[in-house]
Amino acid sequence: MMAVARASFIAILKSPSAVVFSIAFPLAFILVFGFIGQNQVLLKVGFAPQTDVHSPIYRALVQIPALKIVREPQQQLLADLQKGRIDGILEIDSMSTHPADPVPPYHVSVLLSTANAGTAPVLEGVVSNTIYRIDSTLFPNRQSVAKLEVKQIPGRRYKPIDFILPGMLGFALLSAGIFGTAFVFFNLRQTLVLKRFFATPIKKGYIVLGEAIARVVFQMLNAIIIIALGYFVFGFTLYHGWITVLEMLLLSFVALTVFMGFGFIISSIARNESSIPPLANIVTLPQFLLAGTFFPIDVLPGWLQPICRIMPLSYLNTALRSVAFEGASFQQIAGPLLGILVWGIVIYAVTFRVFRWD
């Protein structure tokens, strides 16, 4: 019995799939959600250009860990506020500096949007609490160091489904492109079907292209079902209606083509079928957790965010959300689209070198 137990235990340790799914998966989830749990509520705010940056209120606000300062032109800040991409715009003006003057030294204006109705009270509370702390330390003889004014402009509400659905669509494409392609081509090679294809008068590229077309058509149908379910059942935002659907499908097609390149590489370097899941998860798991699929990248530690933003799935998620909710054109998402294309060039350059027919 002990001999059998020992042999079985050694076999488990030698199985890449067992190690990945039993140890790597839980550890990865613990690490990522541990990082998130350490962070406070993060509020994105911008400051108007005429803000007095020498005021004690400004210096106190920029030191608050819960506030992330967004530095953009005024027009861009207003556009982001209406779209719900930032939580507020602050403006601090000097009014009076004489101690005997009853007028507060500063005027603080907080501009909010109905797009972020949930975080608006939190931001207002943070600013009010900052003014109160300054009152009790730097200006105890005044009634208040600042007059607070809160304004609100109309905005489009950013529903949870508007964030989740593009992330899930992107991850479905990533999983299908990698797992589907890797397993299929590995099995075709193991059963010598690829060799038989190679012996036919068909060019090699057409064989790969034929397999790719089948997967692309299937995944495009899957994407249509996901988008339709989100729109009709959960109210997913499609800024330009059916035109937005076509734009999302075009982005999905480009991304799926890139993701299949990962599958070709894995099917070529895998020594046996049991090594495919670990290799595939090395590519998919970090993007599943870190590429903004279920939560914004901003909630992760600052040192990790630049790495997350250059992942191919991160580029796709950003592009899909911009097109669906903001109605962005391909010119406006040129950055994420270029990132996907660069990944495609790199991946297929590697694919052409490692792909095997036997």
Secondary structure, 3 states (H helix, E strand, C coil): CHHHHHHHHHHHHHCHHHHHHHHHHHHHHHHHHHHHHHCCCCEEEEECCCCCCCCHHHHHHCCCCCEEECCCCHHHHHHHHHHCCCCEEEEEEECCCCCCCCCCCEEEEEEEEHHHCCCHHHHHHHHHHHHHHHHHHCCCCCCCCEEEEEEEECCCCCCHHHHHHHHHHHHHHHHHHHHHHHHHHHHHHHCCHHHHHHHCCCCHHHHHHHHHHHHHHHHHHHHHHHHHHHHHHHCCCCCCCHHHHHHHHHHHHHHHHHHHHHHHHHHHHCCCHHHHHHHHHHHHHHHHHHCCCCCCHHHCCCCCHHHHHCCHHHHHHHHHHHHHHHCCCCCCCHHHHHHHHHHHHHHHHHHHHHCCCC
